[in-house]
Amino acid sequence: MITPAFKVVIPARFASSRLPGKPLLDLGGKPMVVRVAERAHLSGAEEIWVATDHAEVRAACEAHEFAALMTRSDHATGTDRLAEVVAQRGWSNDTIVVNVQGDEPLIEPEIIVHTARQLAVSGADIATVAHPIADPADFFNPNVVKVVLRADGDAAYFSRAPIPYARDHFAREGGGASLPADFPAYRHVGLYAYRASFLKAYAGLSVAPTESFEALEQLRALWHGYRISVALVDAAPAPGVDTPEDAERMRKLFDRAEISR
């Protein structure tokens, strides 16, 4: 299968309420943001840019021969930071830009390629990833974002609520005891590929009412009529680093011999 040309942008904001300086977290002798860039490099992206608001992050990337751009410190979202990179670099409207989070040092290169390919093949404005939910606890967990798909594979809606709701099954079986067989419940994975044309338009889009209540940025795109194509994978990708506990777990993993240095 032909893989389209694509670029990767890694937003790396220095400040973090739970993990200040998170991009520079040492993992086996390299900063976490560099570990992420190394994984992105294995995807075959034609360009990889770290978008940061801190000189130390930029210096760390350049010390390991990865390109970095200084971006504003007041961006509300990672998407806003990507849009600034598109403007700085002058990328054309049809450029495919994959947003790889700067706290996912174990991200599989294949899923980056898969997401870029999904965008190219679907003709959508945005592509993202989801996988089937098997555990009832995940289905009813508001921290697990669910997505409902249309017949063409595009997203119909994203929610923290348990959707779609199997009314008769849950009434019969009780609460969240089990999920029905062949239940079309999917967990959304926060990996995105964008057309640069969408990123150029993003700053001018008003916040959707649903976005304000759900606290889900992707609902803004749906509200304004943009297509989000969803690539289905069998299971969840490797976890990222959000908490001090995650950081300690990742440090130990990278200290093992099997993690490449």
N, C-alpha and C positions, 0 to 999 in steps of 0.2 A: 504494500500500500504506500502510495506517495505521501511523503510528509511535506507540508508547506513550509516556506521560509517563515520564521517567527523570531521575535526578540523576547527576552526575559527582563523584567524589571523587578527588583527585590526592594520593597520599601523597608527601611531600617531606621525607625524613629528611636532616638537615644533614650528619651524619658519613658519610664514605665512605672506605674504606681506599685506594682508587685515586684518588679525586677528592674530597678534602675540600671541603665547601661547594658541592657539585655543583649544588644548586638555584639558586644565585646566579651560575652561570657566565654571563658576558656574551655574548649573541648579538645582534649588531647593535644594541647600545644598550639591550637589555632582558634581565632575568634569564631563564634557561632555563625556570624554573617558570612564569613569566608567558607565555612563548611557548607552553608546553603548554596553559595555561588559555585562551589566545586560540584555539587549535585546537579545544579542547573547546567553547568558546562557539559556534563555527560549526556544531556538531552540533545545536543547538537544545535542549540540556538545560535543564530548568526551573530547576535550581540547579547551581552549580559551587562546590565547596569544596576548598581546598588544606588538607591535613592535615599539619601540621608539628610539629617538636619544638624549633624555634628561632625566637626573636623576630625576628631579621633577615629570615628568610624570610617570616614573617607581615607584617612592615612593607613588604617589597618588593611583596608581592601587593596589599596594601591601597593602596599608592601608585599602583598601576595599576588600582584599582577592582575587584579580585577578592577575594572573601571567603576568609578563612583561619581555621582553628581550631587552637589549641594542643592537642597530644596528647602522651601520655606518651613519654618518651625510651627506655623499656625494651621496646618492642614487638618481639617476635621476627620478625614478618612484616608486610608491608603489609596483609594481610587483617585482622590484629589491629588495626591503625590504623584501617581502615575500620569495624570493629565499634565502636570507640570513638566515631567520628563519628556512627554510627547511634544510639548511646545518648545522646550529647550533644544531638542534634537531635530525638530522640523520634520517629523515622520509623516509620510503621506497617509491619506485617509484609509487606504486598504491595508496598512501595516497591521499584522497580528502581534499583539502584545500580551504575553502571559505574565500574570501577577503571581509571583512566588513569594509566600510570606517569609520574612527574615528570621522566623523562629522555628523553622522546620528543617533541621539539619539532616534528617533521614529521608527526605522526600524522594520518591522513586523517579528517576529521570523519565521512565516510560509513561508515567501519568501526566507529566508536563507535555510530552509529545502528543499523547492521546487527547488532551484538552485543546491543544492548538489545532490538531487534525479535525476535531469535532466542530470547531468554529469554521474552518475552511469548507468542510463538506456540507454543513447545514445551511450555510449562507446567513446565519443569524448575526446579531450584533454582538452577542456575548455567548460564551460557552462556559459551562461549569461541570461539576462532577457530583454524583450521588451513588449510594450503594443501598441494597435492601436492608431493612431493619428486621432482625430476627428476635430480639429481646424485648418483651413487653415493657421492661423498665426504661429502655431507651425511647420507646415510642411515646411514653407518657412523661418523659423528662423534658421540661421547658428549655433546658440548656442544649438539647439536641434539636437542631433545626430540621424540619421535614419539608419535602417538596412534593407536590402533586404534579403529574405530567399530563400533557395533552397527547392526543393520538399521534402527532407528528414528532414527539419527543421533546418538545419545548416545555418549559416550566409554565404551569397555569398559576401556581401560587406557592409561596414559601411561608411557613409558620412555625412558631414554637409550640403551638397547640398540637394535639394528636390528630393529624389528618392523613388520609381520609378516615372518618370515624365509622367503624364497623358496628352500627347500631344494634342489629339483631344478635350478632355474635357476642358482643359485650353484655347485652341484657341477659343472654342465656348463660354465658360462662362466668359472668361477674367481672366487674372492673377491668383490671389488667392482668387477669390470670394467664391468658394466652392470646396469641394472634391467630387469625384465620389462616388456613392454607392458601397459598398463592395470593397473599395480601399485598396490594400495590403500595406499600409504605416504604419510603426512601429517605435516608438520612443525607442531608446536604453536606458536601465537603467544600470548604472555603477556598477552592482553587479556581481562578478565572482566567479566561482568555478573552481579550477585547479587540474589536476593530478600533483603530486609532480615531476613526470618525466619531465613535461613541464617546471616547474619552475627551475629545475636543468639545463635545456638546454637554458633557456631564455638569460642568460648573454652572451652566445656565438652567439646569432642571430644578424645579421647585420640589421640596420635600413632600413625599406622598403621605396622606393621613395614615395609611396602613403602616408605613415605615416608622412613623412617630410612636405608634402603639406597640408594634412588634419589635422595634429596635433592630430592624433588618434592612440594611442599606440597599440590597438588591431589589427590594420592592419599589424603589424609586424608578428603576428602569422599566419594570412591568407597568407601573402606573402611567408612564408616558408612552407606552406602546412599543417599547423595544423588545425584541425577541431574545430569550435566553434559552439556548439549546443545552440539554443535559446529557452528558456522557455517563453511562452506567458502568460501574465496576463491581466486581464480586464482593469486595470487602473494604473496610476502612483503610486508608493509607496509614503509614507510621505516625504516631502522635508527635505533636510539637512541644514547645516549651512555653508554658503560661505562668507557672508558679515556681516558687523556690524548690518545692518538692520535685517538680518536673526537671528543674535544672540539675539537681543532685543526681537524679536517675540518669540523665543524659551524660553527665560528667563520668559516672561510673561506666557507662556503656562505651564511651570513647576511650576510656583508659584500658579497655580490653585489647588484646593483641589482634583480634579479628577486625577491628575498626581500622580502616586504612588511614595512614598519616601522610 
